[in-house]
Amino acid sequence: MLSPPGTRIIYDRKFLMECRNSPGAKTPPSDLPDIPGVTSPSVEELKVENHHVQSCEEKVSTGEEEQFDMDI
């Protein structure tokens, strides 16, 4: 449905928040190209994420680390 020229469609916050949980919003388009770092994680991002998960697991297992790890 097209809106007439010069008009705007305005959605309220509640409607948009409900749309966020719909199945269509969680499924990427089928014809979306695979672009590393844009539409899929890049190889470097996957390595960093895996390293971060492993280091977090190591810290949890020792039980002697601080509660929060902060980068300053």
All heavy atoms as TSV, in Angstrom:
chain	resi	resn	atom	element	x	y	z
A	1	MET	N	N	0.851	-1.169	0.000
A	1	MET	CA	C	0.000	0.000	0.000
A	1	MET	C	C	0.898	1.234	0.000
A	1	MET	O	O	1.768	1.384	0.848
A	1	MET	CB	C	-0.897	-0.028	1.229
A	1	MET	CG	C	-1.789	1.124	1.349
A	1	MET	SD	S	-2.843	0.855	2.793
A	1	MET	CE	C	-3.770	2.295	2.755
A	2	LEU	N	N	0.704	2.090	-0.923
A	2	LEU	CA	C	1.492	3.310	-1.041
A	2	LEU	C	C	0.758	4.462	-0.378
A	2	LEU	O	O	-0.460	4.565	-0.438
A	2	LEU	CB	C	1.743	3.649	-2.503
A	2	LEU	CG	C	2.582	2.653	-3.296
A	2	LEU	CD1	C	2.632	3.054	-4.757
A	2	LEU	CD2	C	3.980	2.592	-2.730
A	3	SER	N	N	1.520	5.316	0.263
A	3	SER	CA	C	0.916	6.501	0.858
A	3	SER	C	C	0.977	7.631	-0.157
A	3	SER	O	O	1.896	7.699	-0.970
A	3	SER	CB	C	1.636	6.885	2.143
A	3	SER	OG	O	2.985	7.156	1.863
A	4	PRO	N	N	0.006	8.513	-0.124
A	4	PRO	CA	C	0.010	9.645	-1.060
A	4	PRO	C	C	1.243	10.514	-0.847
A	4	PRO	O	O	1.767	10.596	0.262
A	4	PRO	CB	C	-1.261	10.411	-0.708
A	4	PRO	CG	C	-2.093	9.489	0.097
A	4	PRO	CD	C	-1.165	8.500	0.713
A	5	PRO	N	N	1.724	11.178	-1.897
A	5	PRO	CA	C	2.902	12.059	-1.750
A	5	PRO	C	C	2.654	13.135	-0.700
A	5	PRO	O	O	1.567	13.671	-0.585
A	5	PRO	CB	C	3.057	12.683	-3.132
A	5	PRO	CG	C	2.326	11.776	-4.059
A	5	PRO	CD	C	1.241	11.126	-3.256
A	6	GLY	N	N	3.677	13.420	0.077
A	6	GLY	CA	C	3.559	14.452	1.095
A	6	GLY	C	C	3.024	13.957	2.419
A	6	GLY	O	O	2.875	14.741	3.342
A	7	THR	N	N	2.711	12.665	2.525
A	7	THR	CA	C	2.237	12.133	3.798
A	7	THR	C	C	3.301	11.225	4.386
A	7	THR	O	O	4.170	10.712	3.676
A	7	THR	CB	C	0.929	11.333	3.631
A	7	THR	OG1	O	1.180	10.222	2.776
A	7	THR	CG2	C	-0.166	12.193	3.058
A	8	ARG	N	N	3.234	11.025	5.669
A	8	ARG	CA	C	4.185	10.160	6.347
A	8	ARG	C	C	3.432	9.111	7.144
A	8	ARG	O	O	2.375	9.385	7.716
A	8	ARG	CB	C	5.057	10.968	7.301
A	8	ARG	CG	C	5.977	11.901	6.568
A	8	ARG	CD	C	6.806	12.785	7.445
A	8	ARG	NE	N	7.051	12.338	8.794
A	8	ARG	CZ	C	7.807	12.984	9.655
A	8	ARG	NH1	N	8.381	14.097	9.301
A	8	ARG	NH2	N	7.984	12.546	10.865
A	9	ILE	N	N	3.993	7.918	7.199
A	9	ILE	CA	C	3.442	6.866	8.040
A	9	ILE	C	C	4.225	6.908	9.343
A	9	ILE	O	O	5.455	6.847	9.346
A	9	ILE	CB	C	3.566	5.490	7.374
A	9	ILE	CG1	C	2.780	5.482	6.065
A	9	ILE	CG2	C	3.088	4.398	8.313
A	9	ILE	CD1	C	2.960	4.218	5.253
A	10	ILE	N	N	3.533	7.011	10.448
A	10	ILE	CA	C	4.178	7.097	11.751
A	10	ILE	C	C	3.749	5.891	12.580
A	10	ILE	O	O	2.562	5.602	12.709
A	10	ILE	CB	C	3.788	8.405	12.472
A	10	ILE	CG1	C	4.231	9.596	11.627
A	10	ILE	CG2	C	4.391	8.457	13.864
A	10	ILE	CD1	C	3.757	10.929	12.148
A	11	TYR	N	N	4.743	5.169	13.109
A	11	TYR	CA	C	4.479	4.011	13.946
A	11	TYR	C	C	4.794	4.368	15.386
A	11	TYR	O	O	5.785	5.025	15.670
A	11	TYR	CB	C	5.358	2.827	13.521
A	11	TYR	CG	C	5.121	2.392	12.097
A	11	TYR	CD1	C	6.005	2.733	11.085
A	11	TYR	CD2	C	4.019	1.621	11.773
A	11	TYR	CE1	C	5.796	2.321	9.786
A	11	TYR	CE2	C	3.793	1.209	10.474
A	11	TYR	CZ	C	4.684	1.563	9.487
A	11	TYR	OH	O	4.471	1.159	8.202
A	12	ASP	N	N	3.974	3.885	16.318
A	12	ASP	CA	C	4.276	4.144	17.715
A	12	ASP	C	C	5.270	3.106	18.240
A	12	ASP	O	O	5.510	2.077	17.632
A	12	ASP	CB	C	3.006	4.188	18.573
A	12	ASP	CG	C	2.267	2.857	18.631
A	12	ASP	OD1	O	2.593	1.950	17.856
A	12	ASP	OD2	O	1.362	2.737	19.471
A	13	ARG	N	N	5.884	3.403	19.356
A	13	ARG	CA	C	6.945	2.578	19.919
A	13	ARG	C	C	6.451	1.168	20.230
A	13	ARG	O	O	7.148	0.188	19.997
A	13	ARG	CB	C	7.478	3.242	21.189
A	13	ARG	CG	C	8.641	2.506	21.799
A	13	ARG	CD	C	9.154	3.238	23.046
A	13	ARG	NE	N	10.397	2.679	23.511
A	13	ARG	CZ	C	10.499	1.568	24.228
A	13	ARG	NH1	N	9.421	0.893	24.551
A	13	ARG	NH2	N	11.687	1.133	24.622
A	14	LYS	N	N	5.248	1.041	20.762
A	14	LYS	CA	C	4.708	-0.271	21.138
A	14	LYS	C	C	4.618	-1.187	19.916
A	14	LYS	O	O	5.022	-2.354	19.971
A	14	LYS	CB	C	3.326	-0.101	21.771
A	14	LYS	CG	C	2.705	-1.392	22.203
A	14	LYS	CD	C	1.325	-1.164	22.786
A	14	LYS	CE	C	0.722	-2.503	23.133
A	14	LYS	NZ	N	-0.697	-2.544	22.945
A	15	PHE	N	N	4.125	-0.668	18.804
A	15	PHE	CA	C	4.003	-1.471	17.585
A	15	PHE	C	C	5.377	-1.922	17.097
A	15	PHE	O	O	5.568	-3.085	16.736
A	15	PHE	CB	C	3.299	-0.667	16.492
A	15	PHE	CG	C	3.267	-1.364	15.165
A	15	PHE	CD1	C	2.388	-2.411	14.938
A	15	PHE	CD2	C	4.131	-0.988	14.149
A	15	PHE	CE1	C	2.365	-3.064	13.723
A	15	PHE	CE2	C	4.116	-1.640	12.927
A	15	PHE	CZ	C	3.232	-2.674	12.711
A	16	LEU	N	N	6.361	-1.008	17.090
A	16	LEU	CA	C	7.701	-1.367	16.628
A	16	LEU	C	C	8.351	-2.397	17.536
A	16	LEU	O	O	9.042	-3.301	17.068
A	16	LEU	CB	C	8.569	-0.112	16.524
A	16	LEU	CG	C	8.137	0.882	15.453
A	16	LEU	CD1	C	8.970	2.140	15.548
A	16	LEU	CD2	C	8.242	0.265	14.070
A	17	MET	N	N	8.142	-2.289	18.835
A	17	MET	CA	C	8.706	-3.267	19.769
A	17	MET	C	C	8.070	-4.636	19.574
A	17	MET	O	O	8.730	-5.660	19.714
A	17	MET	CB	C	8.524	-2.792	21.211
A	17	MET	CG	C	9.315	-1.527	21.522
A	17	MET	SD	S	11.079	-1.676	21.262
A	17	MET	CE	C	11.544	-2.543	22.727
A	18	GLU	N	N	6.795	-4.687	19.225
A	18	GLU	CA	C	6.139	-5.962	18.945
A	18	GLU	C	C	6.663	-6.567	17.646
A	18	GLU	O	O	6.830	-7.781	17.545
A	18	GLU	CB	C	4.624	-5.769	18.877
A	18	GLU	CG	C	3.995	-5.481	20.224
A	18	GLU	CD	C	2.526	-5.101	20.128
A	18	GLU	OE1	O	1.976	-5.054	19.004
A	18	GLU	OE2	O	1.928	-4.835	21.180
A	19	CYS	N	N	6.940	-5.728	16.660
A	19	CYS	CA	C	7.484	-6.216	15.384
A	19	CYS	C	C	8.871	-6.833	15.567
A	19	CYS	O	O	9.256	-7.738	14.831
A	19	CYS	CB	C	7.565	-5.077	14.371
A	19	CYS	SG	S	5.972	-4.521	13.779
A	20	ARG	N	N	9.613	-6.354	16.548
A	20	ARG	CA	C	10.969	-6.854	16.795
A	20	ARG	C	C	10.966	-8.345	17.104
A	20	ARG	O	O	11.899	-9.063	16.761
A	20	ARG	CB	C	11.571	-6.076	17.954
A	20	ARG	CG	C	12.940	-6.533	18.354
A	20	ARG	CD	C	13.507	-5.676	19.426
A	20	ARG	NE	N	12.823	-5.893	20.689
A	20	ARG	CZ	C	13.294	-5.496	21.853
A	20	ARG	NH1	N	14.421	-4.822	21.908
A	20	ARG	NH2	N	12.643	-5.733	22.951
A	21	ASN	N	N	9.913	-8.861	17.695
A	21	ASN	CA	C	9.849	-10.262	18.092
A	21	ASN	C	C	9.177	-11.162	17.060
A	21	ASN	O	O	9.020	-12.351	17.304
A	21	ASN	CB	C	9.125	-10.385	19.433
A	21	ASN	CG	C	9.868	-9.676	20.537
A	21	ASN	OD1	O	11.082	-9.683	20.581
A	21	ASN	ND2	N	9.135	-9.022	21.423
A	22	SER	N	N	8.785	-10.620	15.920
A	22	SER	CA	C	8.109	-11.438	14.916
A	22	SER	C	C	9.118	-12.354	14.217
A	22	SER	O	O	10.300	-12.035	14.104
A	22	SER	CB	C	7.417	-10.549	13.887
A	22	SER	OG	O	8.377	-9.917	13.080
A	23	PRO	N	N	8.672	-13.515	13.723
A	23	PRO	CA	C	9.586	-14.436	13.036
A	23	PRO	C	C	10.238	-13.809	11.802
A	23	PRO	O	O	11.390	-14.097	11.501
A	23	PRO	CB	C	8.689	-15.603	12.634
A	23	PRO	CG	C	7.513	-15.526	13.534
A	23	PRO	CD	C	7.342	-14.084	13.874
A	24	GLY	N	N	9.523	-12.960	11.112
A	24	GLY	CA	C	10.089	-12.317	9.927
A	24	GLY	C	C	11.254	-11.404	10.250
A	24	GLY	O	O	12.166	-11.231	9.446
A	25	ALA	N	N	11.257	-10.814	11.436
A	25	ALA	CA	C	12.338	-9.928	11.829
A	25	ALA	C	C	13.588	-10.693	12.246
A	25	ALA	O	O	14.681	-10.158	12.240
A	25	ALA	CB	C	11.892	-9.034	12.985
A	26	LYS	N	N	13.430	-11.954	12.614
A	26	LYS	CA	C	14.565	-12.753	13.073
A	26	LYS	C	C	15.202	-13.565	11.952
A	26	LYS	O	O	16.254	-14.156	12.140
A	26	LYS	CB	C	14.113	-13.694	14.190
A	26	LYS	CG	C	13.671	-12.945	15.434
A	26	LYS	CD	C	13.257	-13.898	16.504
A	26	LYS	CE	C	12.734	-13.179	17.707
A	26	LYS	NZ	N	13.735	-12.622	18.557
A	27	THR	N	N	14.575	-13.604	10.787
A	27	THR	CA	C	15.076	-14.385	9.663
A	27	THR	C	C	15.655	-13.455	8.610
A	27	THR	O	O	14.960	-12.570	8.113
A	27	THR	CB	C	13.924	-15.198	9.026
A	27	THR	OG1	O	13.278	-15.944	10.044
A	27	THR	CG2	C	14.434	-16.123	7.959
A	28	PRO	N	N	16.933	-13.631	8.248
A	28	PRO	CA	C	17.501	-12.770	7.209
A	28	PRO	C	C	16.893	-13.100	5.843
A	28	PRO	O	O	16.434	-14.225	5.622
A	28	PRO	CB	C	18.995	-13.093	7.238
A	28	PRO	CG	C	19.095	-14.427	7.872
A	28	PRO	CD	C	17.908	-14.581	8.767
A	29	PRO	N	N	16.877	-12.160	4.929
A	29	PRO	CA	C	16.359	-12.428	3.593
A	29	PRO	C	C	17.143	-13.561	2.926
A	29	PRO	O	O	18.349	-13.698	3.115
A	29	PRO	CB	C	16.573	-11.122	2.836
A	29	PRO	CG	C	16.731	-10.082	3.889
A	29	PRO	CD	C	17.310	-10.769	5.078
A	30	SER	N	N	16.461	-14.383	2.123
A	30	SER	CA	C	17.100	-15.547	1.505
A	30	SER	C	C	18.121	-15.151	0.441
A	30	SER	O	O	19.073	-15.886	0.204
A	30	SER	CB	C	16.046	-16.460	0.890
A	30	SER	OG	O	15.311	-15.757	-0.096
A	31	ASP	N	N	17.961	-14.009	-0.207
A	31	ASP	CA	C	18.880	-13.610	-1.268
A	31	ASP	C	C	19.955	-12.640	-0.788
A	31	ASP	O	O	20.632	-11.996	-1.580
A	31	ASP	CB	C	18.109	-12.981	-2.427
A	31	ASP	CG	C	17.288	-11.766	-1.993
A	31	ASP	OD1	O	17.095	-11.573	-0.780
A	31	ASP	OD2	O	16.853	-11.022	-2.877
A	32	LEU	N	N	20.163	-12.555	0.531
A	32	LEU	CA	C	21.166	-11.664	1.095
A	32	LEU	C	C	22.564	-12.214	0.805
A	32	LEU	O	O	22.863	-13.359	1.110
A	32	LEU	CB	C	20.956	-11.555	2.603
A	32	LEU	CG	C	21.694	-10.465	3.347
A	32	LEU	CD1	C	21.173	-9.096	2.909
A	32	LEU	CD2	C	21.492	-10.619	4.840
A	33	PRO	N	N	23.444	-11.416	0.191
A	33	PRO	CA	C	24.789	-11.916	-0.117
A	33	PRO	C	C	25.613	-12.096	1.158
A	33	PRO	O	O	25.371	-11.453	2.168
A	33	PRO	CB	C	25.384	-10.819	-0.998
A	33	PRO	CG	C	24.646	-9.594	-0.628
A	33	PRO	CD	C	23.258	-10.040	-0.236
A	34	ASP	N	N	26.596	-12.988	1.115
A	34	ASP	CA	C	27.480	-13.237	2.247
A	34	ASP	C	C	28.669	-12.288	2.156
A	34	ASP	O	O	29.559	-12.473	1.330
A	34	ASP	CB	C	27.946	-14.697	2.243
A	34	ASP	CG	C	28.795	-15.025	3.443
A	34	ASP	OD1	O	28.579	-14.399	4.497
A	34	ASP	OD2	O	29.671	-15.904	3.327
A	35	ILE	N	N	28.676	-11.255	2.986
A	35	ILE	CA	C	29.752	-10.278	3.008
A	35	ILE	C	C	30.383	-10.337	4.400
A	35	ILE	O	O	29.790	-9.857	5.372
A	35	ILE	CB	C	29.227	-8.854	2.719
A	35	ILE	CG1	C	28.469	-8.824	1.397
A	35	ILE	CG2	C	30.371	-7.851	2.733
A	35	ILE	CD1	C	27.731	-7.533	1.143
A	36	PRO	N	N	31.587	-10.946	4.523
A	36	PRO	CA	C	32.218	-11.066	5.836
A	36	PRO	C	C	32.401	-9.702	6.497
A	36	PRO	O	O	32.857	-8.750	5.889
A	36	PRO	CB	C	33.573	-11.708	5.529
A	36	PRO	CG	C	33.377	-12.397	4.214
A	36	PRO	CD	C	32.380	-11.565	3.464
A	37	GLY	N	N	32.006	-9.625	7.759
A	37	GLY	CA	C	32.113	-8.382	8.505
A	37	GLY	C	C	30.913	-7.475	8.357
A	37	GLY	O	O	30.781	-6.507	9.087
A	38	VAL	N	N	30.035	-7.764	7.390
A	38	VAL	CA	C	28.847	-6.936	7.188
A	38	VAL	C	C	27.588	-7.758	7.434
A	38	VAL	O	O	26.819	-7.474	8.343
A	38	VAL	CB	C	28.822	-6.319	5.767
A	38	VAL	CG1	C	27.556	-5.498	5.565
A	38	VAL	CG2	C	30.048	-5.475	5.529
A	39	THR	N	N	27.361	-8.781	6.603
A	39	THR	CA	C	26.184	-9.630	6.770
A	39	THR	C	C	26.500	-10.920	7.508
A	39	THR	O	O	25.599	-11.664	7.873
A	39	THR	CB	C	25.545	-9.975	5.413
A	39	THR	OG1	O	26.518	-10.646	4.604
A	39	THR	CG2	C	25.060	-8.728	4.714
A	40	SER	N	N	27.769	-11.206	7.709
A	40	SER	CA	C	28.200	-12.346	8.516
A	40	SER	C	C	29.470	-11.938	9.251
A	40	SER	O	O	30.184	-11.039	8.791
A	40	SER	CB	C	28.453	-13.568	7.634
A	40	SER	OG	O	29.529	-13.327	6.752
A	41	PRO	N	N	29.759	-12.576	10.390
A	41	PRO	CA	C	30.966	-12.184	11.127
A	41	PRO	C	C	32.219	-12.446	10.310
A	41	PRO	O	O	32.293	-13.420	9.568
A	41	PRO	CB	C	30.945	-13.066	12.369
A	41	PRO	CG	C	29.639	-13.758	12.381
A	41	PRO	CD	C	29.019	-13.625	11.043
A	42	SER	N	N	33.204	-11.559	10.418
A	42	SER	CA	C	34.466	-11.765	9.711
A	42	SER	C	C	35.288	-12.811	10.455
A	42	SER	O	O	35.016	-13.144	11.602
A	42	SER	CB	C	35.246	-10.455	9.609
A	42	SER	OG	O	35.644	-10.037	10.895
A	43	VAL	N	N	36.301	-13.329	9.797
A	43	VAL	CA	C	37.154	-14.353	10.395
A	43	VAL	C	C	37.821	-13.796	11.648
A	43	VAL	O	O	37.909	-14.472	12.675
A	43	VAL	CB	C	38.206	-14.834	9.375
A	43	VAL	CG1	C	39.180	-15.797	10.009
A	43	VAL	CG2	C	37.530	-15.466	8.175
A	44	GLU	N	N	38.275	-12.532	11.603
A	44	GLU	CA	C	38.922	-11.921	12.756
A	44	GLU	C	C	37.945	-11.794	13.929
A	44	GLU	O	O	38.313	-12.029	15.073
A	44	GLU	CB	C	39.488	-10.540	12.408
A	44	GLU	CG	C	40.647	-10.572	11.434
A	44	GLU	CD	C	40.209	-10.646	9.982
A	44	GLU	OE1	O	39.048	-10.286	9.680
A	44	GLU	OE2	O	41.010	-11.080	9.155
A	45	GLU	N	N	36.699	-11.414	13.633
A	45	GLU	CA	C	35.706	-11.278	14.703
A	45	GLU	C	C	35.435	-12.614	15.357
A	45	GLU	O	O	35.285	-12.701	16.573
A	45	GLU	CB	C	34.404	-10.700	14.149
A	45	GLU	CG	C	34.494	-9.244	13.775
A	45	GLU	CD	C	33.233	-8.743	13.093
A	45	GLU	OE1	O	32.405	-9.571	12.681
A	45	GLU	OE2	O	33.082	-7.527	12.970
A	46	LEU	N	N	35.379	-13.679	14.569
A	46	LEU	CA	C	35.147	-15.003	15.131
A	46	LEU	C	C	36.316	-15.422	16.021
A	46	LEU	O	O	36.122	-15.998	17.090
A	46	LEU	CB	C	34.935	-16.033	14.020
A	46	LEU	CG	C	33.637	-15.889	13.228
A	46	LEU	CD1	C	33.614	-16.867	12.060
A	46	LEU	CD2	C	32.434	-16.112	14.123
A	47	LYS	N	N	37.559	-15.131	15.585
A	47	LYS	CA	C	38.729	-15.474	16.394
A	47	LYS	C	C	38.717	-14.709	17.710
A	47	LYS	O	O	38.968	-15.266	18.767
A	47	LYS	CB	C	40.016	-15.163	15.626
A	47	LYS	CG	C	40.290	-16.115	14.496
A	47	LYS	CD	C	41.573	-15.729	13.776
A	47	LYS	CE	C	41.832	-16.625	12.586
A	47	LYS	NZ	N	43.036	-16.216	11.844
A	48	VAL	N	N	38.414	-13.405	17.646
A	48	VAL	CA	C	38.374	-12.586	18.853
A	48	VAL	C	C	37.279	-13.079	19.785
A	48	VAL	O	O	37.482	-13.205	20.991
A	48	VAL	CB	C	38.157	-11.089	18.492
A	48	VAL	CG1	C	37.835	-10.270	19.727
A	48	VAL	CG2	C	39.374	-10.547	17.775
A	49	GLU	N	N	36.120	-13.397	19.237
A	49	GLU	CA	C	35.011	-13.865	20.051
A	49	GLU	C	C	35.358	-15.195	20.719
A	49	GLU	O	O	35.115	-15.377	21.909
A	49	GLU	CB	C	33.756	-14.021	19.190
A	49	GLU	CG	C	32.516	-14.391	19.976
A	49	GLU	CD	C	31.275	-14.434	19.114
A	49	GLU	OE1	O	31.122	-13.548	18.271
A	49	GLU	OE2	O	30.481	-15.366	19.298
A	50	ASN	N	N	35.963	-16.119	19.975
A	50	ASN	CA	C	36.345	-17.411	20.549
A	50	ASN	C	C	37.396	-17.222	21.633
A	50	ASN	O	O	37.351	-17.860	22.678
A	50	ASN	CB	C	36.865	-18.357	19.462
A	50	ASN	CG	C	35.748	-18.895	18.600
A	50	ASN	OD1	O	34.597	-18.902	19.003
A	50	ASN	ND2	N	36.088	-19.329	17.411
A	51	HIS	N	N	38.367	-16.338	21.405
A	51	HIS	CA	C	39.406	-16.080	22.402
A	51	HIS	C	C	38.787	-15.470	23.653
A	51	HIS	O	O	39.143	-15.846	24.775
A	51	HIS	CB	C	40.479	-15.153	21.824
A	51	HIS	CG	C	41.529	-14.787	22.822
A	51	HIS	ND1	N	42.448	-15.687	23.285
A	51	HIS	CD2	C	41.780	-13.623	23.463
A	51	HIS	CE1	C	43.236	-15.085	24.171
A	51	HIS	NE2	N	42.841	-13.834	24.288
A	52	HIS	N	N	37.845	-14.541	23.477
A	52	HIS	CA	C	37.193	-13.889	24.610
A	52	HIS	C	C	36.417	-14.919	25.435
A	52	HIS	O	O	36.490	-14.912	26.655
A	52	HIS	CB	C	36.264	-12.767	24.137
A	52	HIS	CG	C	35.548	-12.078	25.249
A	52	HIS	ND1	N	36.186	-11.244	26.132
A	52	HIS	CD2	C	34.254	-12.127	25.634
A	52	HIS	CE1	C	35.309	-10.795	27.020
A	52	HIS	NE2	N	34.134	-11.309	26.733
A	53	VAL	N	N	35.687	-15.810	24.767
A	53	VAL	CA	C	34.911	-16.833	25.471
A	53	VAL	C	C	35.854	-17.753	26.232
A	53	VAL	O	O	35.617	-18.078	27.392
A	53	VAL	CB	C	34.033	-17.635	24.475
A	53	VAL	CG1	C	33.445	-18.858	25.149
A	53	VAL	CG2	C	32.932	-16.746	23.921
A	54	GLN	N	N	36.963	-18.159	25.611
A	54	GLN	CA	C	37.908	-19.047	26.276
A	54	GLN	C	C	38.546	-18.360	27.481
A	54	GLN	O	O	38.685	-18.957	28.536
A	54	GLN	CB	C	38.994	-19.492	25.298
A	54	GLN	CG	C	38.482	-20.454	24.250
A	54	GLN	CD	C	39.524	-20.748	23.183
A	54	GLN	OE1	O	40.585	-20.138	23.149
A	54	GLN	NE2	N	39.210	-21.675	22.302
A	55	SER	N	N	38.938	-17.100	27.336
A	55	SER	CA	C	39.574	-16.400	28.458
A	55	SER	C	C	38.577	-16.182	29.591
A	55	SER	O	O	38.953	-16.255	30.751
A	55	SER	CB	C	40.183	-15.084	28.002
A	55	SER	OG	O	39.184	-14.190	27.571
A	56	CYS	N	N	37.316	-15.931	29.268
A	56	CYS	CA	C	36.301	-15.769	30.308
A	56	CYS	C	C	36.079	-17.079	31.043
A	56	CYS	O	O	35.926	-17.102	32.258
A	56	CYS	CB	C	34.977	-15.273	29.719
A	56	CYS	SG	S	35.013	-13.548	29.226
A	57	GLU	N	N	36.084	-18.190	30.313
A	57	GLU	CA	C	35.906	-19.492	30.944
A	57	GLU	C	C	37.084	-19.797	31.858
A	57	GLU	O	O	36.918	-20.341	32.940
A	57	GLU	CB	C	35.764	-20.588	29.882
A	57	GLU	CG	C	34.441	-20.530	29.145
A	57	GLU	CD	C	34.370	-21.509	27.979
A	57	GLU	OE1	O	35.387	-22.159	27.675
A	57	GLU	OE2	O	33.288	-21.616	27.388
A	58	GLU	N	N	38.293	-19.428	31.450
A	58	GLU	CA	C	39.471	-19.662	32.279
A	58	GLU	C	C	39.389	-18.846	33.564
A	58	GLU	O	O	39.707	-19.330	34.640
A	58	GLU	CB	C	40.738	-19.297	31.511
A	58	GLU	CG	C	41.051	-20.233	30.367
A	58	GLU	CD	C	42.182	-19.727	29.475
A	58	GLU	OE1	O	42.739	-18.647	29.790
A	58	GLU	OE2	O	42.482	-20.387	28.487
A	59	LYS	N	N	38.952	-17.594	33.465
A	59	LYS	CA	C	38.844	-16.743	34.643
A	59	LYS	C	C	37.795	-17.270	35.608
A	59	LYS	O	O	37.984	-17.232	36.809
A	59	LYS	CB	C	38.504	-15.307	34.240
A	59	LYS	CG	C	39.655	-14.591	33.592
A	59	LYS	CD	C	39.269	-13.183	33.222
A	59	LYS	CE	C	40.435	-12.478	32.549
A	59	LYS	NZ	N	40.078	-11.122	32.167
A	60	VAL	N	N	36.690	-17.774	35.083
A	60	VAL	CA	C	35.635	-18.302	35.935
A	60	VAL	C	C	36.130	-19.542	36.664
A	60	VAL	O	O	35.845	-19.742	37.833
A	60	VAL	CB	C	34.368	-18.622	35.100
A	60	VAL	CG1	C	33.372	-19.410	35.914
A	60	VAL	CG2	C	33.749	-17.333	34.596
A	61	SER	N	N	36.925	-20.363	35.995
A	61	SER	CA	C	37.370	-21.605	36.599
A	61	SER	C	C	38.352	-21.379	37.746
A	61	SER	O	O	38.389	-22.147	38.695
A	61	SER	CB	C	37.998	-22.521	35.541
A	61	SER	OG	O	39.167	-21.922	35.029
A	62	THR	N	N	39.166	-20.298	37.705
A	62	THR	CA	C	40.142	-20.081	38.769
A	62	THR	C	C	39.478	-19.557	40.027
A	62	THR	O	O	39.881	-19.908	41.132
A	62	THR	CB	C	41.231	-19.085	38.321
A	62	THR	OG1	O	40.614	-17.842	38.029
A	62	THR	CG2	C	41.995	-19.603	37.126
A	63	GLY	N	N	38.479	-18.704	39.877
A	63	GLY	CA	C	37.771	-18.180	41.032
A	63	GLY	C	C	38.540	-17.111	41.795
A	63	GLY	O	O	38.077	-16.619	42.802
A	64	GLU	N	N	39.744	-16.733	41.348
A	64	GLU	CA	C	40.552	-15.751	42.051
A	64	GLU	C	C	40.602	-14.409	41.337
A	64	GLU	O	O	41.263	-13.495	41.815
A	64	GLU	CB	C	41.971	-16.298	42.223
A	64	GLU	CG	C	42.016	-17.549	43.069
A	64	GLU	CD	C	43.417	-18.104	43.177
A	64	GLU	OE1	O	44.358	-17.430	42.721
A	64	GLU	OE2	O	43.569	-19.209	43.698
A	65	GLU	N	N	39.937	-14.274	40.215
A	65	GLU	CA	C	39.972	-13.036	39.443
A	65	GLU	C	C	38.952	-12.049	39.992
A	65	GLU	O	O	38.049	-12.405	40.733
A	65	GLU	CB	C	39.659	-13.326	37.970
A	65	GLU	CG	C	40.627	-14.287	37.328
A	65	GLU	CD	C	42.039	-13.730	37.226
A	65	GLU	OE1	O	42.171	-12.509	37.015
A	65	GLU	OE2	O	42.994	-14.503	37.367
A	66	GLU	N	N	39.123	-10.785	39.593
A	66	GLU	CA	C	38.156	-9.773	39.978
A	66	GLU	C	C	36.811	-10.062	39.328
A	66	GLU	O	O	36.733	-10.759	38.323
A	66	GLU	CB	C	38.646	-8.395	39.538
A	66	GLU	CG	C	39.887	-7.943	40.267
A	66	GLU	CD	C	40.269	-6.538	39.854
A	66	GLU	OE1	O	39.387	-5.793	39.379
A	66	GLU	OE2	O	41.438	-6.194	40.007
A	67	GLN	N	N	35.760	-9.483	39.882
A	67	GLN	CA	C	34.423	-9.725	39.363
A	67	GLN	C	C	34.251	-9.153	37.964
A	67	GLN	O	O	33.638	-9.771	37.108
A	67	GLN	CB	C	33.384	-9.127	40.294
A	67	GLN	CG	C	31.966	-9.434	39.855
A	67	GLN	CD	C	30.948	-8.930	40.866
A	67	GLN	OE1	O	31.309	-8.329	41.857
A	67	GLN	NE2	N	29.698	-9.173	40.604
A	68	PHE	N	N	34.826	-7.959	37.693
A	68	PHE	CA	C	34.684	-7.327	36.404
A	68	PHE	C	C	36.063	-7.034	35.825
A	68	PHE	O	O	36.957	-6.585	36.531
A	68	PHE	CB	C	33.897	-6.018	36.492
A	68	PHE	CG	C	32.496	-6.219	36.982
A	68	PHE	CD1	C	32.154	-5.923	38.297
A	68	PHE	CD2	C	31.529	-6.725	36.150
A	68	PHE	CE1	C	30.871	-6.117	38.746
A	68	PHE	CE2	C	30.244	-6.910	36.585
A	68	PHE	CZ	C	29.902	-6.621	37.890
A	69	ASP	N	N	36.222	-7.273	34.535
A	69	ASP	CA	C	37.462	-6.966	33.832
A	69	ASP	C	C	37.235	-5.687	33.046
A	69	ASP	O	O	36.393	-5.642	32.150
A	69	ASP	CB	C	37.823	-8.119	32.893
A	69	ASP	CG	C	39.162	-7.899	32.217
A	69	ASP	OD1	O	39.986	-7.176	32.793
A	69	ASP	OD2	O	39.369	-8.457	31.123
A	70	MET	N	N	37.943	-4.624	33.402
A	70	MET	CA	C	37.716	-3.333	32.759
A	70	MET	C	C	38.930	-2.918	31.939
A	70	MET	O	O	40.063	-3.085	32.379
A	70	MET	CB	C	37.434	-2.239	33.805
A	70	MET	CG	C	36.165	-2.489	34.581
A	70	MET	SD	S	35.849	-1.216	35.799
A	70	MET	CE	C	35.658	0.214	34.772
A	71	ASP	N	N	38.676	-2.394	30.749
A	71	ASP	CA	C	39.719	-1.842	29.911
A	71	ASP	C	C	39.781	-0.343	30.167
A	71	ASP	O	O	38.788	0.362	30.030
A	71	ASP	CB	C	39.425	-2.085	28.429
A	71	ASP	CG	C	39.455	-3.558	28.084
A	71	ASP	OD1	O	40.215	-4.290	28.738
A	71	ASP	OD2	O	38.730	-3.962	27.154
A	72	ILE	N	N	40.933	0.138	30.542
A	72	ILE	CA	C	41.067	1.582	30.846
A	72	ILE	C	C	42.052	2.201	29.892
A	72	ILE	O	O	43.038	1.679	29.545
A	72	ILE	CB	C	41.524	1.807	32.293
A	72	ILE	CG1	C	40.462	1.261	33.239
A	72	ILE	CG2	C	41.763	3.278	32.546
A	72	ILE	CD1	C	40.814	1.363	34.695
